[in-house]
Amino acid sequence: MRFRTNSRVRATSAIGGVIAVGLLLAACGSSSDSGSTTAAAPTTAAATTAAPTDSAATTDAAATTDAAATTDAAATTEAPPTTAAADPLGTPNKATGDPIIIGTINEAGSGAIDTQSANTLHGIKIAAQYLNDYRGGIGGHPITIVDCGNKATPAGATDCANQMIEKQINLYIEPYSGQEATIVKILSPAGIPMVNGSSSSQEGLTMPGAFATTGGYPATLGAFAIDAKAQGVKKFAMLTVDVPAATGAAQALGGIAFGKVGVEYTVIPIPLGTADITPMLQTAISGGADAVAITGDASLCTTFLQGLKTLGADVKKYVISTCIDPTVIAAAGDVLDGARVAVTRAPSDEDALFAATVEKYGESGDPTDVATAGGIVDGWATMMNAANIFEGYTGGIDNASLLAQVKAAKDVPMVLSGGLTFTCDGTALSILPNICSSQVQMGVLDAEGGVSGLTKIDAAEAYAP
């Protein structure tokens, strides 16, 4: 089976931004197998009501005609009227009362990462508007988004995190962040619950109050390791953008996962803004790597693939789902063809919901296809997954009450996943208690970004004691 999937996350999975940020998220994988890619329809009255049938007319015909007449009736009776398709948005249910303040921090102000940051924030706001108008916000409270750009620096992240505390946010969300460690170190002691699309820093993966709804980069690394072993890879080289959240996770977690399966593994950091990584690829391949991978934003994915083309390298290629981006496909689709990828997204009825919310609340020209919406869908999914945690919630909107709900929620539907769920009780990945899901699917990409041959992998196997 072949279908188009999204980045990042995107992982995302989301992982996206010129930082390893976006990449990490998109990298999270799906637990659905290739034969089961349809999620349940959104739970709205409009979406679940069956089309009416003309039962009275059918009953009369059956009661008053013999066998021959029945045949005539069947031939001459008009078909029941066709009902209009249910609105994917569902039935309006506007939130009222005191707002719930949700904070989010991205890399805006950094220059290179501004576009990705703007897209994820845009996706978050689109989802929040939909939730406020159609799902009663969170616990009946309208959602107010407070955002801050950290300029992709620790100092900027510190300032933004302190602003979140000053503005008394009730809940924090983010798809992914290269400055996650700094943010979590400030928000965790303040008791602010954090629901992230994915996490990659030691702080985000271990400190109290932080939760990752997908396995993100850790699950991607585990899946890469398990798949590389199955593909007969002897030495695996991970090229990664040199920001703390990416290089730290690639070295520490990748080392554990590849060590567990017995595949030699090396990490090659790439300074932010490097235009040509061909020399680094040559170093990896000359060093014996028979598989190479990239962790970075879409532009770095393009540079990675173009470098492989320049070298004419005959090695296995691994990419995170951030690389399934229209810009990458346009610039290097021929090299993307055959690359192996870990994903969490699979076609589902929620694709229509995403498209409908973008059409209603987005801007002209916004992509409505999950497969090509990039950062917008990463932000949207993060907000929607957070809302799913609080479906039917009637408690307070203080930090402590919201945190207790996150910990208590079980088998929460993961949006756009084709039926996955997540539970944030610390059992999904034993060595990383803040991860709420560890399953992904490995697939093979074609030149147009389509993925086929999905195989379900539980990344927890690569981290087992």
LOLUM-393246 format. One line per 2 residues: number of its first residue (from 1); their letters; for each residue x, y, z of N, C-alpha, C. Coordinates in steps of 0.02 Angstrom, whole numbers. Atoms other than C-alpha are relative to their C-alpha. Layout:
N
NUM) A) X Y Z X Y Z X Y Z; ...
//
This chain:
465
1) MR) 42 -60 0 0 0 0 44 62 0; -38 -61 4 62 175 -41 -45 59 18
3) FR) 38 -61 -13 3 339 31 48 56 14; -41 -58 -15 66 514 56 -5 15 74
5) TN) -1 -13 -72 119 555 231 30 68 13; -23 -67 -15 170 712 322 62 1 43
7) SR) -53 -16 -45 315 786 407 -29 18 67; -22 -44 -20 348 863 507 2 32 -22
9) VR) 11 -28 7 335 742 621 49 37 -26; -21 -40 13 310 754 577 13 -23 20
11) AT) -35 -37 -31 364 680 669 11 33 -46; -2 -36 -14 372 751 695 7 15 43
13) SA) -3 6 -17 303 585 663 -49 33 10; -8 6 -25 359 769 668 12 -31 48
15) IG) -54 -21 -31 546 883 681 3 54 -41; 4 -52 50 553 1043 578 27 63 21
17) GV) -34 -61 -12 635 1214 589 69 -9 -25; -69 10 23 811 1247 534 36 -32 56
19) IA) -29 32 -57 840 1171 700 -21 -71 1; 18 70 -4 831 991 745 -67 -5 31
21) VG) 65 -7 -28 676 1046 826 -53 -37 -39; 55 29 37 550 1008 692 12 -71 -18
23) LL) -16 67 21 640 855 643 -19 -49 53; 9 46 -54 624 778 810 -73 -20 5
25) LA) 72 16 -4 437 790 814 -20 -43 -58; 23 37 56 406 731 642 26 -70 1
27) AC) -29 67 -2 515 584 678 -41 -50 37; 39 50 -36 386 506 790 -35 -46 -49
29) GS) 24 49 47 315 348 714 -70 -24 16; 68 25 -7 147 265 690 -1 -72 21
31) SS) 6 69 -20 91 106 773 -48 -39 -44; 45 36 45 -34 66 637 41 -38 -51
33) DS) -34 34 54 17 -66 512 -29 21 -66; 21 -25 65 -1 -39 327 -70 -22 -19
35) GS) 68 23 17 -163 -135 323 -52 32 43; 49 -32 -44 -244 -30 456 18 73 7
37) TT) -20 -70 2 -232 154 415 -58 47 7; 58 -44 -7 -405 221 450 -18 9 72
39) AA) 17 -14 -69 -440 308 614 -75 10 6; 71 -12 -11 -610 328 693 -17 71 -19
41) AP) 21 -67 19 -708 477 631 -5 44 62; 6 -45 -56 -708 633 740 -67 -9 36
43) TT) 61 12 -38 -834 616 880 -43 62 4; 47 -55 1 -961 746 829 -66 -28 -23
45) AA) 66 25 18 -1147 725 810 -9 -2 -75; 10 -3 72 -1141 779 628 38 -55 -35
47) AT) -42 49 33 -1004 656 588 -25 -71 11; 18 68 -17 -1086 505 667 -73 -17 -14
49) TA) 70 14 14 -1269 521 617 -8 -33 -68; 9 36 63 -1322 396 484 -49 38 -44
51) AP) 45 -33 47 -1408 458 327 -70 -30 7; 68 26 -7 -1599 444 340 -21 -40 -61
53) TD) 27 39 56 -1690 316 232 -75 6 -2; 73 -5 8 -1867 317 163 -32 -67 18
55) SA) 24 65 -22 -1922 169 268 -75 -8 -9; 72 5 6 -2108 210 259 -20 -22 -71
57) AT) 17 18 70 -2112 202 69 18 -72 -14; -20 70 11 -2018 37 71 -50 -48 32
59) TD) 48 43 -35 -2140 -38 198 -66 -5 -38; 63 1 38 -2294 13 97 6 -44 -62
61) AA) -8 38 61 -2224 -63 -62 1 -75 15; -5 71 -18 -2186 -227 24 -68 -28 22
63) AT) 63 25 -27 -2359 -239 104 -55 -4 -52; 56 -4 46 -2467 -202 -48 12 -30 -68
65) TD) -14 29 65 -2385 -289 -194 19 -72 5; -23 69 2 -2359 -469 -244 69 -1 -30
67) AA) -69 5 22 -2194 -535 -310 12 39 -64; -10 -34 64 -2220 -468 -486 -3 75 9
69) AT) 7 -71 -10 -2280 -300 -428 60 29 36; -59 -23 -36 -2134 -288 -311 56 16 -48
71) TD) -52 -11 49 -2019 -306 -460 -12 66 -36; 15 -63 33 -2112 -164 -547 15 59 45
73) AA) -11 -55 -47 -2103 -58 -391 73 16 5; -72 -10 -6 -1919 -86 -379 27 37 -60
75) AT) -26 -30 61 -1899 -31 -558 -23 72 -7; 28 -66 12 -2007 125 -546 3 48 59
77) TE) -1 -43 -58 -1992 189 -369 62 44 1; -58 -44 -2 -1879 341 -353 45 -18 59
79) AP) -48 14 -55 -1721 320 -249 -11 51 56; 7 -47 -56 -1723 399 -76 43 62 -13
81) PT) -39 -62 12 -1662 579 -76 70 -7 29; -69 2 -23 -1474 597 -60 12 54 52
83) TA) -12 -50 -52 -1422 682 101 69 30 -9; -64 -35 6 -1281 808 107 51 -33 45
85) AA) -53 29 -40 -1114 748 171 7 38 66; -7 -32 -66 -1085 781 355 59 48 -1
87) DP) -53 -50 -6 -982 935 393 55 -28 44; -54 27 -41 -810 876 454 10 38 65
89) LG) -9 -40 -60 -812 1018 580 -48 -21 55; 48 22 -50 -963 944 667 -50 54 19
91) TP) 51 -46 -24 -1092 1038 769 32 54 44; -30 -52 -42 -1044 1208 843 -15 -10 74
93) NK) 6 4 -73 -1016 1206 1031 50 50 29; -45 -55 -16 -943 1373 1079 19 0 74
95) AT) -26 -4 -69 -833 1387 1234 -20 67 30; 18 -61 -36 -885 1514 1365 36 2 67
97) GD) -28 -3 -67 -826 1574 1533 72 24 1; -68 -21 -9 -653 1605 1599 46 -37 -49
99) PI) -44 34 48 -514 1569 1473 51 -45 33; -58 39 -20 -384 1434 1490 58 26 -41
101) II) -57 -32 34 -216 1513 1449 52 -53 -16; -49 49 22 -102 1402 1347 59 36 -31
103) GT) -61 -31 25 77 1455 1317 37 -45 -48; -42 37 46 193 1403 1177 60 42 -19
105) IN) -62 -34 18 373 1447 1134 28 -32 -63; -31 27 61 453 1431 963 66 38 -13
107) EA) -65 -30 15 614 1488 877 -5 64 -40; 8 -63 36 544 1648 802 53 51 23
109) GS) -51 -50 -15 672 1788 791 70 -24 -15; -66 28 14 813 1674 739 23 12 -72
111) GA) -17 -10 70 807 1717 555 -13 -62 -41; 6 60 41 834 1546 477 -60 -43 17
113) ID) 53 45 -22 699 1461 579 -68 35 5; 62 -39 -8 566 1596 572 -60 -30 -37
115) TQ) 56 26 39 461 1517 435 -31 -61 34; 26 59 -33 446 1350 523 -37 19 64
117) SA) 31 -22 -63 406 1437 688 -68 32 -13; 64 -32 17 271 1542 606 -52 -52 -20
119) NT) 47 52 22 193 1387 528 -27 -40 59; 25 40 -57 184 1287 690 -47 41 43
121) LH) 45 -43 -40 109 1435 784 -67 9 -36; 61 -7 40 -16 1459 643 -44 -62 8
123) GI) 38 62 -8 -68 1276 657 -32 -5 69; 27 1 -68 -90 1290 845 -61 46 5
125) KI) 55 -48 -5 -201 1443 827 -61 -22 -41; 56 26 39 -307 1363 690 -38 -52 41
127) AA) 31 52 -41 -339 1213 803 -37 31 59; 31 -31 -59 -377 1325 953 -66 34 -19
129) QY) 62 -32 22 -506 1424 854 -55 -52 -13; 49 54 12 -591 1264 798 -25 -28 66
131) LN) 21 28 -65 -592 1195 975 -46 48 37; 42 -49 -34 -666 1356 1043 -70 4 -30
133) DY) 65 -7 34 -806 1358 914 -40 -65 -3; 35 63 12 -846 1173 898 6 -52 55
135) RG) -8 52 -51 -783 1076 1048 1 29 71; 4 -29 -67 -812 1195 1193 67 15 31
137) GI) -66 -16 -27 -628 1239 1209 29 -59 37; -24 53 -45 -551 1139 1351 -40 4 65
139) GG) 42 -1 -59 -670 1091 1490 -51 55 -1; 48 -55 7 -791 1222 1422 31 68 1
141) HP) -34 -64 -4 -661 1359 1438 32 18 -67; -32 -21 63 -608 1459 1284 76 2 7
143) IT) -73 3 0 -425 1437 1239 28 67 -22; -38 -59 18 -312 1589 1237 73 -20 -9
145) IV) -69 18 14 -141 1565 1157 47 58 15; -53 -48 -15 11 1657 1226 64 -29 -29
147) DC) -60 27 33 168 1638 1119 60 45 10; -63 -37 -7 350 1692 1124 52 -32 -45
149) GN) -55 25 42 497 1677 1004 66 4 37; -61 2 -40 660 1623 1084 64 13 -39
151) KA) -57 -16 42 776 1669 938 50 -58 -6; -42 60 3 845 1491 947 63 6 42
153) TP) -57 -7 -46 958 1538 1092 -22 -17 71; 17 14 -69 965 1482 1274 -24 63 37
155) AG) 21 -62 -33 951 1664 1330 -71 18 -20; 67 -14 23 797 1689 1223 -51 -48 30
157) AT) 45 49 -29 720 1528 1288 -12 14 74; 7 -18 -71 753 1582 1467 -49 58 8
159) DC) 45 -58 -3 667 1748 1436 -72 -21 -14; 67 21 18 518 1665 1352 -32 -42 55
161) AN) 27 43 -53 497 1534 1488 -21 42 60; 18 -44 -55 498 1669 1621 -63 41 -16
163) QM) 61 -34 20 366 1763 1522 -61 -44 9; 56 47 -9 257 1607 1526 -22 -1 73
165) IE) 17 0 -72 266 1608 1716 -33 66 19; 27 -66 -16 234 1795 1727 -72 7 -25
167) KQ) 67 -5 29 80 1777 1616 -48 -53 28; 40 50 -37 17 1636 1728 -37 -48 -47
169) IN) 32 48 46 -14 1510 1591 -23 -61 40; 28 60 -33 -118 1359 1640 31 -65 -27
171) LY) -25 59 33 -41 1237 1516 49 23 -53; -49 -16 51 109 1236 1400 0 -55 -53
173) IE) -5 49 54 117 1152 1228 54 23 -49; -45 -16 56 245 1142 1088 7 -63 -42
175) PY) -12 59 42 270 1027 938 69 -30 13; -70 21 -10 459 1021 966 40 64 11
177) SG) -42 -59 -11 599 1139 1018 72 -19 9; -71 9 -9 787 1147 1001 25 28 66
179) QE) -18 -29 -65 789 1244 1165 -42 -29 56; 45 33 -48 678 1122 1257 30 -5 69
181) AT) -31 10 -65 803 1090 1396 -7 61 44; 5 -63 -37 806 1272 1449 -72 14 22
183) IV) 71 -14 -15 617 1289 1441 -25 -45 56; 25 48 -50 581 1132 1542 31 13 68
185) KI) -33 -13 -64 708 1177 1676 -32 58 38; 34 -57 -32 609 1336 1710 -73 -16 15
187) LS) 72 12 -9 429 1277 1687 -15 -58 47; 13 58 -43 444 1111 1778 -3 18 74
189) PA) 4 -19 -71 487 1184 1951 -60 45 16; 57 -45 -10 345 1309 1925 -66 -39 1
191) GI) 60 42 -3 222 1163 1915 -46 7 -60; 41 -9 60 161 1205 1740 2 -64 -41
193) PM) 0 60 41 105 1049 1645 18 15 -72; -24 -10 69 190 1032 1474 -19 -60 -43
195) VN) 21 53 47 112 932 1332 34 15 -67; -40 -12 60 238 922 1189 -15 -53 -53
197) GS) 8 49 53 223 840 1021 53 -54 4; -55 47 -10 392 761 1048 52 34 44
199) SS) -53 -26 -42 541 781 1164 65 -35 -19; -64 29 16 726 753 1139 54 16 51
201) SQ) -51 -18 -49 819 835 1283 -7 -43 63; 3 38 -62 862 748 1446 -53 29 47
203) EG) 48 -33 -44 758 876 1539 -72 -15 -22; 67 13 25 607 855 1427 -22 -72 7
205) LT) 16 71 -3 617 667 1438 -3 -27 71; -4 27 -68 640 653 1626 -29 44 55
207) MP) 22 -44 -55 588 807 1726 -75 -3 10; 72 4 -14 417 809 1812 -41 52 -38
209) GA) 47 -46 31 270 885 1722 6 6 -76; -8 -3 72 335 863 1543 -22 -66 -31
211) FA) 26 60 33 247 740 1426 6 7 -75; -4 1 73 276 693 1244 -53 -48 -27
213) TT) 56 42 23 120 628 1156 22 -52 -51; -28 50 46 226 537 1026 70 -18 23
215) GG) -68 22 -17 391 445 1037 53 46 -27; -46 -49 26 472 583 936 67 -28 -22
217) YP) -67 19 22 657 573 905 25 -64 33; -22 63 -31 692 436 1034 -30 -61 -35
219) AT) 31 56 34 566 322 949 27 -8 -71; -29 4 67 636 366 778 69 -33 2
221) LG) -67 30 -5 813 324 833 -5 -75 14; 10 71 -15 752 159 906 -23 -38 -61
223) AF) 25 33 60 657 118 747 54 -6 -53; -56 2 47 807 163 639 48 -57 17
225) AI) -46 52 -21 915 47 742 -27 -70 -15; 31 65 11 795 -100 734 -4 -15 -75
227) DA) 7 10 72 765 -75 548 69 -9 -33; -67 6 29 951 -52 508 27 -71 10
229) KA) -22 68 -14 988 -218 591 -34 -49 -48; 38 44 45 851 -302 489 23 6 -72
231) QG) -22 -12 68 921 -223 330 72 -21 -12; -69 23 8 1094 -293 362 52 54 4
233) VK) -48 -55 -6 1176 -125 399 53 -17 52; -55 13 -46 1347 -138 481 21 63 38
235) KF) -20 -63 -32 1388 45 516 -47 56 -23; 52 -51 12 1261 186 529 27 68 22
237) AM) -24 -68 -16 1309 371 521 -59 48 2; 53 -50 -8 1188 503 587 29 70 -6
239) LT) -19 -70 7 1218 679 521 -56 41 31; 52 -37 -36 1127 802 633 19 73 9
241) VD) -11 -71 -12 1108 989 647 25 8 71; -35 -5 -64 1217 1046 791 -36 49 47
243) VP) 34 -36 -55 1091 1109 920 -8 -51 56; -1 47 -56 1082 1033 1095 -53 -55 -3
245) AA) 53 50 -1 915 945 1076 11 -55 -51; -12 49 53 973 857 918 62 -41 13
247) TG) -62 37 -8 1154 813 948 1 -40 65; 1 36 -64 1126 766 1131 -39 -64 -5
249) AA) 41 59 6 986 646 1090 30 -50 -49; -29 45 49 1072 576 936 58 -40 30
251) QA) -58 34 -30 1228 534 1036 -21 -46 56; 17 40 -59 1151 473 1198 -50 -55 -16
253) LG) 52 50 13 992 387 1142 17 -44 -59; -20 40 57 1058 333 973 53 -51 20
255) GI) -52 46 -23 1208 257 1060 -30 -60 36; 33 55 -35 1094 154 1172 -36 -46 -49
257) AF) 41 40 46 977 97 1032 42 -41 -48; -41 36 48 1110 50 905 46 -50 35
259) GK) -39 47 -39 1217 -29 1039 -40 -62 18; 44 55 -19 1069 -136 1091 -7 -51 -57
261) VG) 11 46 57 1046 -207 915 66 -23 -31; -65 22 25 1232 -223 880 21 29 -67
263) VE) -21 -35 61 1253 -97 737 47 56 19; -47 -54 -14 1405 18 739 -32 67 -18
265) YT) 38 -63 6 1349 198 755 45 60 14; -38 -61 -11 1425 371 739 -44 61 -14
267) VI) 38 -62 9 1356 549 751 47 54 -28; -40 -54 30 1421 691 641 -40 65 5
269) PI) 36 -63 -7 1364 865 699 11 46 -59; -5 -48 55 1328 996 566 -16 70 27
271) PL) 13 -68 -26 1347 1180 618 -60 31 -34; 60 -32 26 1186 1278 597 19 48 -57
273) GT) -13 -43 57 1183 1363 428 49 -26 -51; -46 29 48 1306 1248 340 -34 -11 -67
275) AD) 33 3 65 1268 1261 154 14 -64 -38; -19 60 37 1358 1107 90 28 -52 48
277) IT) -24 52 -46 1376 947 191 31 -59 -37; -30 55 39 1452 843 51 65 -25 32
279) PM) -61 26 -31 1622 837 138 -14 -44 61; 17 39 -59 1540 771 297 -28 -69 -20
281) LQ) 25 64 26 1448 638 198 58 -43 -25; -57 37 25 1610 589 114 40 -30 57
283) TA) -35 25 -59 1693 572 284 -35 -62 29; 38 55 -28 1553 459 345 7 -63 -43
285) IS) -2 57 46 1555 348 191 71 -29 -4; -69 24 1 1744 340 184 18 -38 63
287) GG) -11 33 -63 1738 286 365 -36 -67 6; 31 66 1 1639 133 318 -75 -3 10
289) AD) 73 0 -10 1458 188 343 -35 -28 -62; 41 25 56 1340 85 235 -72 23 6
291) AV) 65 -33 -6 1189 184 296 12 69 30; -6 -68 -25 1174 372 323 -69 28 12
293) AI) 65 -30 -18 1036 475 403 9 74 12; -2 -72 -12 992 657 426 -50 20 53
295) TG) 45 -32 -49 917 753 572 7 75 -10; -2 -71 13 875 930 525 -65 23 -32
297) DA) 61 -27 30 747 1044 444 -1 -17 -75; 9 18 70 686 1033 264 60 22 -42
299) SL) -56 -22 40 830 1136 195 61 -44 9; -56 45 -12 957 1023 277 -12 -68 -32
301) CT) 17 62 35 865 872 209 20 5 -74; -17 -11 71 886 945 34 75 -2 -10
303) TF) -73 -1 5 1071 978 63 29 -70 7; -21 69 -12 1093 800 127 -10 -42 -63
305) LQ) 15 40 59 1009 722 -25 42 23 -60; -41 -25 55 1101 835 -148 72 -21 8
307) GL) -69 24 -12 1265 787 -66 8 -73 -20; -2 71 20 1225 603 -89 1 -7 -76
309) KT) 1 3 74 1187 636 -272 67 19 -29; -65 -22 23 1350 729 -295 52 -56 6
311) LG) -48 54 -13 1446 584 -220 -16 -64 -38; 21 62 33 1347 452 -314 4 -58 48
313) AD) -10 50 -52 1346 358 -150 -52 -56 -3; 44 59 -2 1273 182 -147 -5 -24 72
315) VK) 11 17 -70 1218 178 34 -74 4 15; 70 -5 -21 1053 155 124 -11 71 29
317) KY) 16 -68 -22 968 322 161 -58 -3 50; 52 -6 -51 866 360 317 -15 74 10
319) VI) 19 -69 -12 768 521 340 -56 3 52; 57 -11 -44 650 592 469 -56 30 -42
321) ST) 57 -20 41 477 642 411 -1 74 -17; -7 -70 20 524 826 406 23 5 -72
323) CI) -26 -1 69 609 781 243 -54 -11 -52; 55 9 49 441 740 163 -35 68 -7
325) DP) 22 -70 6 420 923 120 -1 18 -74; 3 -18 72 368 998 -48 65 28 -27
327) TV) -63 -30 24 531 1096 -58 53 -54 -11; -48 55 7 633 938 -32 -16 -43 -61
329) IA) 22 41 57 531 839 -158 16 35 -66; -13 -37 62 549 977 -288 75 3 -16
331) AA) -72 -9 11 737 995 -263 38 -65 -6; -39 62 -3 791 815 -232 -43 -62 5
333) GD) 44 58 -4 645 697 -254 30 -63 -28; -30 59 30 747 582 -364 47 -36 48
335) VL) -45 31 -49 869 553 -220 -40 -23 61; 44 21 -55 731 544 -89 -29 -68 -14
337) DG) 28 65 21 664 396 -188 42 -57 30; -34 57 -30 707 238 -92 23 10 72
339) AR) -21 -14 -69 745 324 73 -49 -33 49; 41 31 -51 680 240 230 -19 54 52
341) VA) 25 -53 -44 574 343 351 -44 -30 54; 44 19 -55 487 325 519 -56 51 4
343) VT) 57 -45 -1 311 398 528 -49 -18 55; 56 11 -45 166 418 648 -66 14 -34
345) RA) 61 -20 34 41 483 523 -22 -51 -51; 30 45 49 -76 376 420 -67 28 -20
347) PS) 64 -28 22 -230 419 317 -57 -18 47; 58 12 -44 -387 437 422 -53 52 -15
349) DE) 54 -47 9 -553 527 429 19 70 26; -21 -64 -28 -464 663 528 36 44 -50
351) DA) -30 -41 52 -375 719 370 -51 52 -25; 53 -46 22 -542 796 318 -12 54 52
353) LF) 8 -49 -52 -557 882 486 56 52 -3; -56 -47 6 -384 958 468 -12 48 -59
355) AA) 12 -42 59 -426 1021 293 -55 51 12; 56 -44 -13 -591 1094 351 18 57 47
357) TV) -19 -53 -47 -514 1189 496 47 50 -33; -45 -46 35 -377 1261 385 -39 45 -47
359) EK) 41 -39 46 -505 1315 257 -40 54 37; 43 -47 -37 -612 1399 390 40 53 38
361) YG) -36 -45 -44 -480 1476 503 69 21 -25; -67 -16 25 -321 1481 399 0 60 -47
363) ES) -8 -55 47 -258 1602 269 -3 -27 -71; 2 20 69 -277 1598 82 67 -30 -21
365) GD) -62 32 22 -152 1478 8 29 -50 49; -24 50 -48 -127 1374 165 -12 -70 -27
367) PT) 11 69 23 -101 1190 121 -51 -36 44; 51 37 -37 -248 1081 171 13 -75 -1
369) DV) -18 71 3 -166 914 132 48 -16 56; -44 19 -56 -91 831 286 70 -17 -25
371) AT) -64 23 26 47 762 176 47 57 -18; -43 -55 21 111 934 127 -6 62 44
373) AG) 13 -59 -42 58 1049 269 57 16 48; -60 -15 -39 226 1038 360 -13 23 71
375) GI) 5 -25 -68 237 1144 516 -70 16 22; 70 -15 -18 54 1193 509 -34 -61 31
377) VD) 32 60 -26 -3 1015 535 34 -23 65; -33 17 -63 129 989 671 -29 40 58
379) GW) 30 -41 -52 60 1135 771 -72 -20 13; 71 20 -6 -120 1083 737 -6 -64 40
381) AT) 5 65 -34 -90 904 794 19 7 74; -20 -9 -70 -3 962 954 -57 29 41
383) MM) 56 -30 -35 -150 1071 1003 -58 -49 6; 56 48 -1 -277 937 957 13 -58 48
385) NA) -15 54 -47 -187 801 1054 -7 23 72; 8 -27 -67 -182 913 1207 -74 4 17
387) AN) 72 -4 -12 -369 944 1188 -31 -69 12; 27 67 -9 -402 757 1174 12 -26 71
389) IF) -14 19 -69 -322 733 1344 -56 23 46; 49 -31 -43 -455 845 1417 -72 -8 -26
391) EG) 69 14 25 -606 776 1322 -44 -19 59; 47 14 -55 -752 780 1445 24 24 68
393) YT) -29 -24 -64 -645 865 1579 -46 51 32; 43 -47 -37 -744 956 1714 36 32 59
395) GG) -37 -26 -57 -606 1001 1837 21 73 -9; -24 -69 2 -519 1166 1871 53 10 -54
397) ID) -51 -16 50 -399 1254 1755 65 24 32; -63 -14 -33 -263 1276 1883 52 -51 -20
399) NA) -55 44 21 -93 1197 1850 -6 -70 30; 1 65 -34 -113 1058 1978 -55 -45 -26
401) SL) 56 40 25 -284 1000 1916 13 -24 -71; -14 19 69 -230 1001 1735 55 -53 -4
403) LA) -54 49 -2 -71 906 1776 -26 -68 20; 29 63 -23 -170 773 1868 -39 -33 -56
405) QV) 39 28 56 -283 751 1716 46 -31 -53; -47 28 50 -134 725 1599 25 -68 24
407) KA) -26 63 -28 -65 590 1714 -53 -55 2; 54 49 -8 -235 506 1732 -29 -24 -66
409) AK) 32 17 64 -289 505 1549 31 -63 -30; -23 64 27 -277 332 1469 -25 -10 -72
411) DV) 20 17 68 -280 276 1288 -31 59 -37; 24 -60 33 -302 452 1221 12 -6 -75
413) PM) -10 4 72 -330 457 1032 54 48 -24; -52 -41 31 -178 521 938 -24 21 -69
415) VL) 30 -25 62 -240 632 798 44 -17 -61; -31 12 65 -198 592 616 44 -62 -2
417) SG) -45 57 -6 -117 428 668 -28 -64 -30; 31 61 24 -239 304 595 -21 -46 56
419) GL) 28 40 -54 -298 246 765 46 -12 59; -45 8 -58 -151 260 886 -29 35 61
421) TF) 18 -34 -62 -174 308 1067 64 12 40; -57 -11 -45 -59 373 1203 -23 4 72
423) TC) 13 0 -72 -52 355 1391 62 25 36; -59 -34 -29 62 466 1494 13 -21 73
425) DG) -13 23 -68 88 356 1648 71 -26 9; -70 18 -7 272 324 1615 18 -70 -21
427) TA) -13 70 16 257 147 1548 17 -13 -74; -10 12 71 275 171 1359 72 -16 -17
429) LS) -72 10 11 465 182 1360 33 4 68; -20 4 -71 536 124 1525 57 47 19
431) IL) -57 -43 -18 698 224 1518 -15 74 -8; 19 -70 11 608 384 1468 -73 9 22
433) PN) 68 -1 -27 455 406 1580 -47 53 -28; 44 -54 24 392 564 1496 -27 -14 -70
435) IC) 26 17 66 361 479 1328 -64 -41 7; 66 32 -6 180 426 1304 -14 -53 -53
437) SS) 9 51 52 201 314 1150 67 -17 -30; -65 20 26 344 213 1077 -4 -36 -68
439) QV) 7 37 62 274 137 917 3 46 -61; -5 -35 63 315 193 741 -9 -50 -57
441) QM) -1 43 59 305 126 565 58 20 -44; -52 -13 49 451 110 447 -29 -11 -69
443) GV) 23 7 68 414 138 264 53 23 -48; -46 -20 53 500 174 99 -32 55 -41
445) LD) 24 -57 37 481 341 10 12 -7 -75; -13 -5 71 463 372 -175 17 72 -16
447) AE) -23 -66 20 514 525 -274 -51 55 11; 52 -50 -11 348 611 -241 -19 6 74
449) GG) 15 -3 -71 351 586 -53 -51 -50 24; 45 53 -20 235 437 -53 37 -53 40
451) VS) -33 51 -40 272 303 75 -38 -66 -7; 31 66 9 239 117 54 37 -51 43
453) GL) -32 54 -36 280 -48 135 7 11 74; -6 -15 -71 243 10 311 5 -63 43
455) TK) -10 55 -47 305 -106 448 0 28 71; 6 -25 -68 256 -79 629 61 -21 41
457) ID) -57 12 -43 402 -64 749 -14 31 68; 4 -28 -67 396 -42 937 71 18 21
459) AA) -67 -23 -14 549 64 974 23 -18 70; -18 18 -68 543 9 1157 49 -60 0
461) EA) -44 57 4 634 -149 1100 74 20 -2; -69 -23 5 791 -48 1064 26 31 65
463) YA) -21 -30 -64 794 23 1241 -12 -48 58; 15 48 -54 747 -134 1338 64 -14 40
465) P) -58 14 -42 863 -174 1485 38 -62 -24
//
